[in-house]
Amino acid sequence: MTKSAPILEFDDDRSSILLPNPYAIGVGVPVPNRAVLCFFQDVLSDLTEKGEITLLGNLKSEIGRHPVYSYASQGSKVVVFHPGVGAPLAAGFMEELISCGVTKYIICGGCGVLNREIEAGHPMVITSAVRDEGTSYHYLPPAREVKATQKAINALENVLQESQIEYRLAKTWTTDAIYRETPARRKQRVAEGCDVVEMEAAAFFAVAKFREVILGQLV
């Protein structure tokens, strides 16, 4: 790879030809400033069936409509939303939510395990991500890793500790290509401290830094 590769041509100009619509969810729709982006559609479907989340409106893509919900908890409300799969789509939706006034994010999703000592289903709080995808390079200068917001990491740890749930802090390998995780690349990522692999964290962290919002991720 050389410095002439387009992915390394970072432009720090904060203006863009296209900008997200601050009324993407709907004109006059009150949008909470906190959000949980949940990758588990079965959880969202269950909450919908129980009537525990309320439809605020929809974001849109070529796939179709993407429902944005509100969930009431302890006297306040949070946005609940499925961010899609893959860094470009998830980052784009996050941009639209930010434009609507959402400034605090917790991401909840799944991952693949690189460290064989980790049992399936064990909660992992991601602290940093190796940037082996493309989206983050449009938000931050080229670098090997990007970190989550420390305030969000602390909040996740506090909740897990108060609930007496065992967890571990982890570095993740964010990659765009699930079928190109070769043995050599896996070995390299494990050597640099990655415990898990997924497709969006590096992009989420980069967008959060660029837009100066708070974001943490649990997998």
C-alpha positions in Angstrom: 0.0 0.0 0.0 1.3 3.5 -0.8 0.3 7.0 0.3 -1.3 7.4 -3.1 -4.1 5.1 -2.1 -7.4 7.1 -2.1 -8.3 5.8 1.4 -5.4 7.7 2.8 -6.3 11.1 1.3 -7.9 12.6 4.4 -9.5 16.0 3.9 -10.0 18.0 7.1 -12.6 20.3 5.5 -15.6 20.1 7.7 -18.0 21.2 5.0 -19.6 18.6 2.7 -21.5 18.5 -0.6 -24.3 16.6 1.1 -25.4 17.1 4.7 -27.8 15.1 6.8 -31.3 16.4 7.2 -32.1 17.7 10.7 -35.7 16.8 10.1 -34.9 13.3 8.8 -37.3 11.7 11.3 -40.0 14.2 10.7 -40.8 17.9 11.1 -41.6 18.8 14.7 -40.9 15.3 16.0 -39.3 15.6 19.5 -36.2 13.5 19.5 -34.4 12.5 22.8 -30.7 13.4 22.9 -29.7 9.9 24.0 -29.8 6.7 22.0 -29.3 3.0 22.1 -28.4 1.6 18.8 -29.3 -2.1 19.0 -28.2 -4.7 16.4 -30.6 -7.3 17.7 -33.8 -7.2 15.6 -35.4 -9.9 17.7 -35.1 -7.6 20.8 -36.7 -4.7 18.9 -39.5 -6.9 17.6 -40.2 -8.1 21.1 -40.3 -4.6 22.6 -42.6 -3.6 19.8 -45.0 -6.5 20.4 -45.1 -5.6 24.1 -45.8 -2.0 23.3 -42.7 -0.9 25.3 -41.3 1.3 22.5 -43.1 4.0 20.5 -42.5 4.8 16.8 -41.1 8.3 16.3 -40.7 8.1 12.6 -38.4 6.5 10.0 -35.0 7.0 8.5 -34.7 5.9 4.9 -32.3 4.1 2.6 -32.6 2.2 -0.7 -33.4 -0.8 1.5 -36.6 0.9 2.7 -37.7 2.4 5.9 -35.7 2.1 9.2 -37.9 2.7 12.2 -36.8 5.1 14.9 -38.3 4.4 18.3 -38.6 6.0 21.7 -38.3 4.1 25.0 -39.3 5.5 28.3 -37.0 4.6 31.3 -37.0 6.1 34.8 -38.8 9.2 33.8 -36.8 10.0 30.7 -36.7 8.8 27.1 -34.1 7.4 24.8 -34.0 6.7 21.1 -33.9 3.1 20.1 -32.8 2.2 16.6 -31.3 -0.6 14.5 -28.3 0.9 12.7 -28.2 -1.6 9.9 -25.1 -3.8 9.1 -21.7 -2.6 8.0 -19.8 0.6 8.7 -21.1 2.9 5.8 -24.8 2.4 6.5 -24.4 2.5 10.3 -22.3 5.7 10.2 -24.7 7.3 7.8 -27.7 6.7 10.1 -25.7 7.9 13.0 -25.0 11.2 11.1 -28.7 11.6 10.6 -29.5 11.0 14.2 -26.8 13.5 15.2 -28.4 16.1 12.9 -31.7 15.5 14.7 -30.1 16.3 18.1 -28.9 12.9 19.4 -25.5 13.4 21.2 -25.1 10.4 23.5 -24.9 6.8 22.2 -24.6 3.3 23.5 -24.2 0.6 20.9 -25.2 -2.9 21.6 -24.4 -5.7 19.2 -22.7 -9.0 18.5 -19.2 -9.9 17.4 -16.9 -12.7 16.4 -14.4 -13.9 19.0 -10.6 -14.0 18.3 -9.5 -14.8 21.9 -10.5 -18.5 22.5 -10.6 -17.9 26.2 -13.8 -15.9 25.8 -17.1 -17.8 26.0 -20.0 -17.0 23.7 -22.3 -14.4 25.1 -19.7 -12.9 27.5 -20.2 -9.1 27.7 -17.3 -7.0 26.2 -16.9 -3.3 26.6 -15.0 -2.1 23.5 -12.3 0.5 24.4 -10.6 0.8 20.9 -10.8 -0.5 17.4 -8.3 -1.4 14.7 -9.4 0.5 11.6 -9.5 -2.1 9.0 -12.5 -0.6 7.2 -13.0 2.4 5.0 -15.5 4.7 6.7 -13.4 6.0 9.6 -10.7 7.3 7.2 -13.2 9.9 5.9 -13.6 11.2 9.5 -10.1 11.0 11.0 -6.6 11.2 9.6 -5.0 7.7 8.9 -4.1 5.9 12.0 -4.1 2.3 13.2 -6.7 2.6 15.9 -9.5 4.8 17.2 -10.8 4.8 20.8 -14.3 4.9 22.2 -15.4 7.8 24.4 -14.0 7.3 27.9 -17.1 8.7 29.6 -19.2 6.1 27.8 -16.8 3.3 28.7 -17.1 4.4 32.4 -20.9 4.5 32.2 -21.0 1.0 30.8 -18.6 -0.3 33.4 -20.7 1.3 36.2 -23.9 -0.3 35.0 -22.3 -3.7 34.6 -20.7 -3.5 38.0 -23.9 -2.4 39.7 -25.7 -5.3 38.1 -23.0 -7.7 39.2 -22.4 -8.8 35.6 -19.0 -10.1 34.7 -17.4 -8.4 31.7 -14.1 -7.5 30.2 -12.6 -4.5 28.4 -11.6 -5.4 24.8 -10.0 -4.1 21.6 -11.8 -5.0 18.5 -10.8 -5.6 14.8 -13.2 -3.7 12.6 -13.3 -5.1 9.1 -15.5 -4.6 6.0 -15.0 -8.1 4.6 -16.3 -11.0 6.8 -15.1 -13.6 4.2 -11.6 -12.2 3.9 -10.5 -12.7 7.5 -7.5 -14.8 6.6 -5.5 -16.9 9.2 -2.5 -14.5 8.8 -4.6 -11.4 9.4 -6.3 -13.0 12.4 -2.9 -13.9 13.9 -1.7 -10.3 13.4 -4.8 -8.9 15.1 -4.5 -11.2 18.0 -0.8 -10.3 18.4 -1.8 -6.6 18.6 -4.3 -7.3 21.3 -7.7 -7.7 19.6 -10.1 -10.0 21.4 -13.1 -9.7 19.0 -14.0 -8.8 15.4 -17.0 -6.9 14.0 -17.9 -4.5 11.2 -18.8 -1.1 12.6 -17.0 0.0 15.8 -14.1 1.9 14.2 -16.6 3.9 12.1 -18.8 4.7 15.1 -15.9 5.8 17.2 -14.5 8.0 14.3 -17.9 9.7 13.6 -18.3 10.3 17.4 -14.9 12.0 17.6 -15.5 14.1 14.4 -18.9 15.2 15.5 -17.9 15.6 19.1 -20.6 13.3 20.6 -20.3 10.6 23.3 -20.3 7.0 22.3 -19.5 3.6 23.8 -20.1 0.0 22.6 -21.0 -3.2 24.3 -20.8 -6.6 22.4 
